[in-house]
Amino acid sequence: MWWWSLSSARPVDGALLAGRVALITGAAGAIGRAVLGAFVGAGARCQPADLAPMEGGLVCDVADEPSVAASVEAAQSLGPLTDVVHAAGCVSVGRVEDLTPGELRRVLEANLVGAFIVARAAAKAVSAGGSITLVSSQAGLRGGANWSAYAASKAGVNRLAESLAQELAPRGVRVNAVCPGNVDTPMNEEAIRRLAAQSGTSADGIRARYLEGIPLGRFALPAEVASVCVFLASPMASYITGTSIVVDGGELSG
């Protein structure tokens, strides 16, 4: 059986994740929502969680240990927890001289500390043969002007995935990071609007500049990031751990 994503028109094997149980954080966001749909479509039972209330989901602050623990417990009520996809996070843009230490701490708390708390809970709960996938960013592999706080936080997420992969490999649990470039999401659009306001240019101009650097000539769809997360949780990725998979249309190849 095949499940077709309306947003990507690409087939996902409806039995690929059959029998698996997943916790999806950040499930109310564009990428998290796409991950949730892709996992359900591939046959997994899923517990969505997000700071924002959502139908069928738990309210979860990923920077709060009791909140994360409650989400893990809820996922385990569906069966032995096999997979965690951590898609929660926030964005920050601006020149270093305009950023405050408070803003840096906010971004690190949401993106890096949150990833650590979720990964720590997942490390205790995910069963052998399971996976932990941290949604990071291309910015975690190469910094850029106006992205210092965000890039620093995501670089930490990538190193966290590598370290945890080595710790959990003897237990048969794989850990990876997914690093999208520009994705067609409201969060990305908000970042573009902020950059435009800060630089005195138009959002269209900022967007066009980014598109020029992408060989495939477009932003990713959330479903295209989600499909990589499905792959990493599936038996097809049984020998992949400790890596950061870039989903950026070739931008870093330039």
Buried (B, 14 or more C-beta within 10 A) or exposed (E): EEBEBEBBEBEBBBEBBEEBBBBBBBBBBBBBBBBBBBBBBBBBBBBBBBBEEBEEBBBBBBBBEEBBBBBBBBBBEBEBBBBBBBBBBBBBBBEEEEBEEEEBEBBBBBBBBBBBBBBBBBBEBBBEBBBBBBBBBBBBBBBEEBBBBBBBBBBBBBBBBBEBBEEBEEEBBBBBBBBBBBBBBEBBBEBBBBBBEBEEEEBEEBBEEBBEBBEEEEBBBBBBBBBBBBBBBBEEBEEBBBBBBBBBBEBEEE
